[in-house]
Amino acid sequence: MEQTVYFEDYEIGSGRVTYGRTITETDFVVHAGHTGDFFPHHMDAEFMKTQGFGQRIAHGTMVFSIGVGLTASVINPVAFSYGYDRLRFVRPVFIGDTIHTRTTIAAKEDDPKRSEMGRVVERTEVINQKGEVVLVADHIYIVERKPA
């Protein structure tokens, strides 16, 4: 779906919640293959039985990728991603956990490089089936201002 939302149209505090997605063993294997991260924390069930979590934990980068992917349902042709700040892995995610993502517009500011655009900061929180935040990051968008 495509929806044009100009800088002036974003409202602080507005947001949305995505549908859920259950994390699987296949996710672990595919992500390890894509990234080369085969650390035992993610891949060795027997080793992790001896560690504090008692089971394998998801790659933080995988949780980030899936969590952000869940938000990719609307294309705004007058905005583009400038990147992410303040990324934190707050709690572990395990095989069988179901995550969803909540986004909230946290800030708006002028873009110091482009007077015809502004920056919108969208707080992104990935949440597990228990309602616990497992990952948080600020997604920064560069967004066109309304035409004069």
MOQUIMO-V18116 format. One record per helix or strand of 2 or more residues. SS is the DSSP state (H for helix, E for strand). FROM is the first residue (numbers start at 1). TO is the last residue. If there is no record, write none. Layout:
SS,FROM,TO ; SS,FROM,TO
This chain:
H,7,9 ; E,15,17 ; E,21,22 ; H,25,35 ; H,40,43 ; H,45,49 ; H,60,70 ; E,79,89 ; E,98,110 ; E,117,127 ; E,133,144
